[in-house]
Amino acid sequence: MTYHGWQQYLASVMLEVCSAIDEMDHIGRIADLIGFLHVDELFAHLRQSGTLQGEQWETAQDEFVAGISV
């Protein structure tokens, strides 16, 4: 994936963090520490894509990252 700005890269990083950590408080603190500005959008995305699997899940992740304003 090609990133068009730092926040898109951080969105990708935060998706990886979310796959390893379940506690929203920890996710929010990590986002603050690395300067990710789209935490509300991230949490909304996680709620919406939580039941997706396989290729649908991967597509949703890519669309989320691409939709982050740069």
GISULRA-V451608 format. One record per pair of residues at least 4 apart in sequence whose ideal C-beta (glycine too) atoms are under 7 Angstrom apart, sorted by the first residue. I is the first residue (numbers start at 1). J is the second residue. Records with the same first field share a line. If there is no record, write none. Layout:
I = J, J
This chain:
1 = 62, 65
3 = 8, 9
4 = 8, 70
5 = 70
6 = 10
7 = 11, 36, 37, 38, 68, 69, 70
8 = 12, 65, 68, 70
9 = 13
10 = 14, 34, 35, 36
11 = 15, 36, 38, 64, 65, 68
12 = 16, 65
13 = 17, 34
14 = 18, 31, 36, 42
15 = 19, 61
16 = 20
17 = 21, 27, 30
18 = 27, 46
21 = 26, 27
23 = 27
24 = 28, 43
25 = 29
26 = 30
27 = 31
28 = 32, 39
29 = 33
30 = 34
31 = 36, 39
38 = 42, 68
39 = 43
40 = 44
41 = 45
42 = 46
43 = 47
44 = 48
45 = 49, 64
46 = 50
49 = 57, 60
52 = 56, 57, 60
53 = 57
55 = 59
56 = 60
57 = 61
58 = 62
59 = 63
60 = 64
61 = 65
62 = 66
63 = 67
